[in-house]
Amino acid sequence: MFRWKELWKKSDVTSPGESPINDQMEQALWDIKDMYDFETEEIDRVVSQKRTNIEKMKSRIKNK
């Protein structure tokens, strides 16, 4: 019943640095970074977490 919790415990660490932009949300994050002078590592971490969470949700939906 609670197998989905196992998906969120696994952590995939990616290397820091700008990754290629996949969608408009990521493009907006990079634009906000430039506008408000955020550090690249912060935005890169958010983009990486977003991608990881989306992949976990897709795999969960696929396994139903």
C-alpha positions in Angstrom: 0.0 0.0 0.0 2.8 2.4 0.8 5.3 1.4 -1.9 5.2 4.9 -3.4 7.2 6.2 -0.4 10.2 4.1 -1.5 10.3 6.1 -4.8 10.8 9.4 -2.9 13.5 8.0 -0.6 15.9 7.3 -3.5 18.1 10.3 -4.3 19.7 10.8 -7.7 22.5 13.3 -7.3 23.3 15.2 -10.5 26.4 17.2 -11.2 26.2 20.9 -10.7 26.1 23.2 -13.7 23.5 24.4 -16.1 21.6 21.6 -17.7 19.7 21.9 -21.0 16.3 23.5 -20.7 13.3 21.2 -21.3 10.2 23.3 -20.9 8.9 26.8 -20.3 8.9 26.4 -16.5 12.6 25.8 -16.6 13.1 28.7 -18.9 11.2 30.9 -16.5 13.4 29.8 -13.6 16.5 30.8 -15.5 15.0 34.1 -16.4 14.1 34.8 -12.8 17.7 33.9 -11.8 19.0 36.6 -14.1 16.4 39.1 -13.0 16.9 38.6 -9.2 20.5 37.6 -9.3 20.1 34.1 -7.7 23.0 31.7 -7.7 23.2 29.2 -10.5 23.5 26.3 -8.1 20.1 27.2 -6.5 18.3 27.2 -9.9 20.1 24.1 -11.1 19.1 22.2 -7.9 15.4 23.2 -8.3 15.4 22.2 -12.0 17.1 18.9 -11.1 14.5 18.2 -8.3 11.6 19.1 -10.6 12.9 16.6 -13.3 13.4 13.9 -10.7 10.0 14.3 -9.2 8.3 14.3 -12.6 10.1 11.1 -13.5 9.1 9.4 -10.2 5.5 10.4 -10.8 5.6 9.1 -14.4 7.0 5.8 -13.2 4.4 5.5 -10.5 1.6 6.2 -12.9 3.0 3.7 -15.4 3.2 0.9 -12.8 -0.5 1.1 -11.9 
